[in-house]
Amino acid sequence: MVVLWQTRNADSQSKSTKFAYSKFLRRNVSYLYSAFILVSALQVAHSTRMKAIANLCYQQRRPLVRLGQHSATWKERRRMTTHLRRDQLTGAQIRSAFLDFFRSRDHVIVPSSTVVPKDDQSLLFVNAGMNQFKDILLGKRQPEHTRIANSQKCIRAGGKHNDLDEVGHDGRHHTYFEMLGNWSFADYFQKDACRLAYDLLVDVYGLPPDRLLMTYFGGDPELGLGPDFECREIWRQIGVPEAHIIPLGMEDNFWAMGEEGPCGPCTEIHYSPSGKSEDMLELWNLVFMQYNRKRQGLLEPLKDKHVDTGMGLERVVAVLQGKKSNYDTDLFTPVLSQIQQLTKAPFYEAKWGQEDHQGLNTSYRIIADHIRMLTVALADGVVPADRGAPFVLRKVLRRSVIILQNKFNCDPLALVDLVDTVVESLGEAYPEVASGQEAIKKTISEEVLKYKRTLEKGNKIFSDVWKKLENKMVLPADRMFSLYMHFGVPEELIIMMAKNRNMTCDLKGFYVLLDNEREKSRKARKG
């Protein structure tokens, strides 16, 4: 009986347990099922959203960059930021990441202006991103937006900012370059400008903070301007070590567009491979526009304070890709490779100075730089001529012709084929370059053929003049004037041909004769 009772009691407990468990399942299964459906739906939605974002980024050719949060430490932000290793980023991706970053910070992305200045006789070419906003900075025009960013096409081949003679001889200067910039028109000022720049370089581009050095305006007693201690304190608060915050003077940390116009103290962000000032390279200039420089050099406070920043794309690409020279980046290597294929010259070896015995590597760099400048300028409507910016364009083109003939022993019409490579590089960012491709090639072809005829004619005439000279060390002013005025041989060609024969030119006498001739022409027109 005891055994029977225990058995029945066990069966009863087992049934009771099973019933309780079954009741629990019935009560909670609906909740579990609902939770499962919700999680699945969220996963699908997230996957769909990420696919949509990735597809949008692909369509717009923009890298998928997720920005870190300010409150996290640098290492935590780097873990949260998903992007390629910085040395794998292309120039196009670096440009896009800059614009995407500022778009996410409530900046309106505006297109680059043409390289031809609008209503500004003080400039041959647009040489900085702020040129198109000059009137806003001076208070003559109201901005459509208070926060703006863009990538501006710039040419520095004349006027105050002229890098033409430096091209090819170092790895940083170019006739044509792109300026990445952001502006605040009476909106945010120093604190936010510094914060934004730091976050982009560290969080998005992945530069180590201990490799960044900051300079700020150290003051100028003669102008009555004290040191910009506010800027120094901002960098301190961001976390930049004291040893990496350096005061510099007027020449380095006070920016002006020209002898007159908007200006102000600036802070520059430098990159140093060693983390020391000995090898620092300027990356980004943040200008705090506060003054208008008058003709006498007096500084007049602006009604509103503005921020104007500029960072050369070619330079930051070289740093991010770990290259010693801008010419080693993907912005230039396709052009250098195409030059070799067209000319069949020895391969480019990135030699500099005395190592470049024959000057071939320097010539490679000059041609790569010049064809980019020619392509962009022609796309923006500059046509080679004899005065002003068009003359600079013609000078650059003719210089390229001479280098291709003398250094590469190549038909200079190779310039025409190089246009296609430049369009592949820049055409997506600047549609006008791609749409003007055939017209650009036609203009270059016509100019090259015309100059080839001029060279042949000039060489023959110069040889005849040279044979008749008693003193073959100096080309007299009257002979140079005759070649220029009566035979139409360009001045730079005369100088070049004289130099090829180890001769100098009496340029002083030549310019006197030229001025006299121009004065006669003016009087004749008046009479």
Secondary structure, DSSP 8 states (H G I E B T S, - for coil): -HHHHHHHHHHHHHHHHHHHHHHHHHHHHHHHHHHHHHHHHHHHHHHHHHHHHHHHHHHTT--------TTS-HHHHHHH-----GGG--HHHHHHHHHHHHHTTT-EE-----SS-SS-TT-SS--SGGGGGHHHHTTSS--S-SEEEEEEEEE-BSSSSB-GGGBTTBSS--SEEEEEEEEEESS--HHHHHHHHHHIIIIIS---GGGEEEEEE--BGGGTB---HHHHHHHHHHT--GGGEEEE-HHHHEEESSSSEEEEEEEEEEE-SSSSGGG-EEEEEEEEEEEEE-TTS-EEEEEEEEEEEEEEHHHHHHHHTT-SSGGGSTTTHHHHHHHHHHH---------GGG-TTSHHHHHHHHHHHHHHHHHHHHTT----SSHHHHHHHHHHHHHHHHHHHTS---TTHHHHHHHHHHHHHTTT-HHHHHTHHHHHHHHHHHHHHHHHHHHHHHHHHHHHHHH-S-TTEE-HHHHHHHHHTS---HHHHHHHHHHTT-EE-HHHHHHHHHHHHHHHHHHHH-
